[in-house]
Amino acid sequence: MLTLPSAAEPLIMSFSIAFTEPTFQKMVSLLTGAILTRGRHTVTAILRTLGRWAPGHYTTYHRVFSRAAWSPWLLGKTLATAILRWIPADEPVLVPMDDTTAQHRGAHVYGKGCHHDAVRSSHSHIVWRWGHRWVVLAVSVAFPFTHRRWALPVLAALYRPEELNRAEGRRHKTAPLLARQLMAVLIHWFPRRTFIFLGDGGYASHELARFCSRHRRHATLVSRFYPDANLYAPAPQRRNAVGRPRGKGRKLPQPQDTVKRSTPIPATVSWYGGGQRCVKLVSGTGGWYKGGEGIVPIRWVFVRDATGTHRDDYLYTTDPTLNPAQIVSWFTARWPIETTFQEVRAHLGFETTRQHVKPSVLRTAPALLGLFSVVCLIFAEHLRHHRPVVGSTNWYAKSEPTFSDALTTVRRMFWTQLILIDPMHIKTLKKFPLLLRKTLIDYLCTAA
């Protein structure tokens, strides 16, 4: 077993409950190699980085993902527990949720399909990609070393094409249904916590709204809304016991009709990037009705950016008692999950894996998403006793650390406290001039 850095050892050792001892030793080596590896994050590339620090035959490391018996769910619970320690128990937990498409080449890749790529698409042009579509739940954390929130992934589920589900005899689940399953798991794991689930337009689902309304003691949904949604007043009190009770009251104006007749109210809300923004709001309440599925009490909000840089938007929440400004502030806190997706692609090789069989596909991508959270937690633990190092350059100045700085710091910890402490390496490094030695270590640690 490798001797881990002090800031990383408690977290990584807590994952041992999900593995047998031999498999856990292989997983620690793979985790260390994944942190140190630059570029592609295939198992072969990780083993090439580790060299003699990965004892045994290389096929045993490939079998960790394809054949070994371990549960990603138990790892997800352990990781979520570690993340929630950074959020006070009396504060609601913001949980951004979204899906991302990871391109994967190969004719016989399990779960592969043609999906809408939101990153490359615009409002007027839609781009489709072949690969895997992952529904991800993350926990938004306000670390003390930055004013921007970071979204740390905790759970991920693969969206399987309808043809694959039919062939395997499984009920087809849409992305909102998969998100509901992950939400239920999170609520089950932490029943004493209150979760605020933040979804984009793809999760403006009546079914998700009904789920959060049923579990309103533990969950609230904030998402985009439809300007032409069907809203109704509560059902009137029943006067007699004859016949079926009414499910809804009189029909209310649609949100877009209410906005046309209303005067927006100025307000200051938290905005994308951690700043403040002056907006104009129109709000209303009602019961969102869908035939055959019942009615859900909601509060909707119309948002107009006073500066004109963002388009008008409609939002809603399943908690009608919330302040409209609070709804907007929570919705904009969803954006860090988009930054997380970009970072795992740029620095952790999210789209460079080459797994084809079912177990490897279902394990590798969630492991890389979880690696993002692991690096952030190690970095935050390290900063309890150290000052952050911000990697500014002559052409790009930063006032606070980003994920690339976190990855650089964690890599430096692993190189200097794990790999380069070997006597043979120390003897070799002493032969180099000080400037060359520093340049080599900086190159090994810089995020790329």
N, C-alpha and C positions, 0 to 999 in steps of 0.2 A: 504494500500500500504506500502511495506517495505521501510525503509529509506536506500537508497543505499549509498555506499562509494562515496566520492567526485570524485575520478578518474573514476568511472564507471557510475555515474548518467547521465551525458550529453549524452553518447552513448546509454545507454539502453533506456532512455526516448525518444530518437529520433525514436525508433521503434514503438512508440505508434500510429503513423499514419496508421499502417496496421491493427489495431484491434479496436474493440469496447472497452469501458472502463472496463466492467467486464472481458472480455477475456484477456485484457492486464494485469490486476492484476493477473490473473492465470498464464499468461506467464512469468511475472516477478518472481513469486514464483518458477516456473519450471526452469527458467534460473538460479536463485540463487541455487536451489537444485542441478542442473546439474553441476555447478561449484564445489560445496562442496562434491558431492558424489564420493566415491572411488569404483572402480570395475564396476559392471554392471550398465548401465544407462537406465534401464527401468523406466517407470513412477512410478511404485510401489516403486522401490528402491529410487527414488528421493523423494517421499512423506515420505518414512521412515526416510530419512535424515533430512527433514524439521521438522517433528513432528508437534507441535502446531503452527509453523510458516506457515503452509498451512491450513488456515481455510476453512470450508465448507466440503461437501461430496467429497470423493476421486473420484467418477465417473465424477465430473465436470472437473477434471484435465485431465482425459483420453479423454473427449470429445473435449478438445482444439485441439487435432490432428485429431480426427475422424469425428467431426461434426461441429465445430465452423467455422464461415465464416471469413477467412482472407487469404491474398494472399502472398505466398512466394516470388513472383516477386517484390513486393513493399519492402519487407524486404531486398532482394538482392540489390536493387538499393540504399537503405539507407546505407547498409553496404559498398557497393562499394564506395559511396561518402565519407564515413568516412576514408576508406583506402587510397583513392587517395589524401587526404589532406597531406599525408606523402610523396608524390612524387611531385617535382616541376612541374609547368604547362608546362615548356618548355622542359621537358625530356620525351622521349618515355616510355610508360608503358609496362613492360615485363609481359606477361600473359602466364604462363605455363598451358598446358592443357593435361589431361590424363584421363584414366578410371581406376577404381578399383572395384574389386569384393568383396562384403560383404556377407559372408556366413549367411544363414538364414534357420533355421530348421522349418519344418512344411509342411504338405501336401497341405494346401489350402492358401498359401501366395500369394498375388497379385504380378504379375510381376516377379515371380521367374523363373529362368532358369539355364541351365548348361553352364558355361562360363569358358574361359581360365583364369587361375590364374597366372598372370605375376610374382607375388612375389615368389611363390614356384616353378615356372618353370625355366628351363635353356635352353641353345641352343640345348641340346641333349635330354631333357626330358620335356614333357608337362604335366601339372597338370590341371585337370578340377574340378570346384567346383559348387555346387548348391547354388544359392543365387541371389542377385541383383547386376547388373553391373551399376555403376554410372559414367557418363561422367562429369568431373569437370573442371571448369575454375578457376584459382587462379591468384592473383596479387602478383608479386614478389616485396618485399619491402626491402630496405637497411636501417634498423633501425640504429640509431647512436650508440647504445650500443653493436653492434656486427658487425664483418666484413663479416659474411655470410648473404646471403639474406634469408628471410623467405617468403614462399609461403602461402598467406592467401586466402582460398577459398571464392568465391563470388557467383558462380552460379553452379548448379548441375542439371543434367537431367537423368532420369531413362531410360536405354535401355530396351525396351520391346521385348520379343521374337516374332518372325514373326507369330507364331500361335496365340498369344494373339492379335496382331494388326489385324489379319484377322478376328478373332472372334468379335472384337469391331468395325469393319468397318473402321479402321484407316490405312493410308498409312504407310508401314513399313519404319523405319528410322534406318540406320546404325549408328555406333558410330561417324564417321566423319560428317554425316548429322546432328546429334544432336549437335556436337561441332560447326558446322556452324550456327545453330540456336542460340546458346548461344553467339557466336561471334557477330552476327547481333544485338542481344539485347544490348550487351555492347557498340557497336558503336552507336546505336540509343540513348542510355542514355547519352553518353558523346561524342557528335560530334566534340568537339574542342580538343579532346585528340588524340594522335597517339599511336596505340597499336602494339606491336610486339608479335605475337602469336607463342609460342614455343611448338612443338609437337614431339612425339616420332615416331617410325616407323609405328605405326598404323594410324597415321595421315598424312602420306606421300601420300595424296590424291590429285588427279588432280582436283577434284571438289572444295576442299578447296583452292587450288592454284588459280583456276579461280575466286573464291569469293574474295580473297584478292587482286588479280590483278584488279578486277573491282572497289574495294574500296581502291585503293592504296594510296589515300590521307589520309586515316585513319588507314589502316591495312597493316601489312607485316607478312608473314608467314615464319618461319624458322623451318625446320624439317629434318628428315633423307631422303635420296634419294636412287634411284635404280641405281646400277652401269651399268645396261643394258637399261637405259631409252632411248626412241626415241626422239632425238633432231633434230631440223631443223633450218635453217636460216630463217630470216624474208621473207615474200612473196615479190617477185620483184614488182616494180612499174608497174601498169597496163598501157599497151600501147594503147589499144582500148576498146571500150565499148561492144564488142561482146562476148557473153558467160559469164559464171560464173567466178568471180574473184578467183584467187588462194588464198588458205588459208595459205600455207606454202611455203618456198623456198626449196633449196637443202638440202639433208639429211646431218647431221653433224655426226662425230664419236661419239660413245657411250662414256660415262665418263670413263669406265674401259679401253677402247682402248686409250683414250687420256693420261691416267695415265701411261700406259706402255711405251709410247713414250716420256714422259716428265721427267724433273728433278725436284723433289720436292724442294720448296723454304723454308728455315728455318724461323720460326716466333715464337714469344712469345705471348701466349693468356691467357685469364682468364680460369681457369680450375675448375673442381669439387671441392667443399670444400672451395672456395673463394681464392685459391692460384693462382700461375702462372705456366705455363708449356711450355716447348720448344717442338714444333711440326714441322712437315714438311707438306707443303700444295701444292696442285695442284688445279687450279681453271679454270673454263671456263664458257661461257655463251651460251645460245641458247634458242630455243622455244620448250617447252615440249608439245608434241602432243599426243592426244588421239582421236581415230576415233569417229566422231560424236559429239565431245565436244570441238573441237577447239584447239588452241595453246596458251600457256602461256609463256611469256618471263621470264626466270629465270637465276640465277647464281648458279652453283653447285661447291662444294668444296670437295676435297679428303683430309682426315686428317690422318696423321700417327704420333703416339706418339713416340717421339724420345727416351723416356726412356723404351719403350716396355711393359709398364704395361697395356695398353689398346689396343684393337684390332683396325685395320684400319676401317675407317668409311667414308661414303659419306653423305654430307649434301646439302641442297639447300635453296634458298630464292626467294621470288617473287619480290624482289627489286634488279635488276641486277647491280645497282650502288654501292652496299655495298662492303666494304673491306672484303676479305676472312677471315682475322683474326677476324674481328668484328662478322662475321657470326658464327665462332666457339665459340667465347666468349659468344654470346647470347644463343647458343644452350646449352652450359654447365650450363647456369643459369636456365635451366629447372629442374635440379635435385632436388631442394628443395621441389617440389610437392611430390616426392616420400617420403621424410622425413615427410612431413605433413600427408600422408596416414598412415605411421607407428605410428606417435604420436597420431592421433585420435583413432587408435586401442588400443594403449597401455594405454592411459590416459583418453580418453573420451568415452570409451565403444561403439565404432562405430559398432561392430558386435554383441552387446549384446541386441539390441532392439528385441521386440517380437510382433510387429505390423503385422496384417494380412490383414486388409481391405485396399482398394485403397487409401482413403485420408490419412490415417495414414502412409502408406508406402511412399507415395510421399512427405510427410512433415518431417518425423522424421530424416531420414538420412541427408538431406540438413541442418536441424536445428543443428545437431551435427557437421557437417562440418563448419557451420557458427559460432558455439560456439568456435571453434579453433581460428577463426579470432577475435571474440569478446574478448577472453582472451588475445590475443597478443596486441590488441589495448588498453585495460585497463592497461596492464603491461607497454606499451610504454608511456601512459599518466602519469602513476605513476612515471616513471623514469625521467620525466621532473623536478621533485623537490626532488628526492631521488636517492641514489646510488644503483646500482644493487647488489643483494645478490646472489652469486654463490654457489650452493650447492655442493661443493667439499667434498670428503671423503678421508680416508687414502688410499683407493685402486683405486680411480678414481678422478683425479684432472682436473678441468676445468678452462680455462682462461677467459671465457666469458659466459654469461647466455644462456641457452637453453630453449626450451618450458617447460620442467619440472620445471625449476626455475621460469618461468613466471607463471605457474599454481600454484606453491607453494606460490608465492607472492600474487597472486590474492585471493587465498583461505584464506590466513592469513588476508587480508584486510576485506573479508566478515565475517570471524569468529570474528575478534576483533572489527570491526566497525559496525556490524549488529546484530550478534547473541549473542555474549558474553557480550554485553553492557547492557543486561537485568539485573536489580537489583538483581533478584534472582540468576542469574548465577554469578554475581560479588561476592555476599555474599558467595556462595558455593566455588568459586575458592580461596577466601582468606583463607579458612581453609586448603588448600593444601600447603605443603612446596614449596618454589620457584622452586626448581629443578624439582619436580614432575609436577608442573603447566606448566613449560616450555616444559617438555617432552610430556605432553598430547597435548598441542597446536601444537607442531612440528609434532606429529603423525597425527593429524587431517588435517594438511596442506600439508604434503608431498605428492607429486604426486605419484600415484600408479595405 
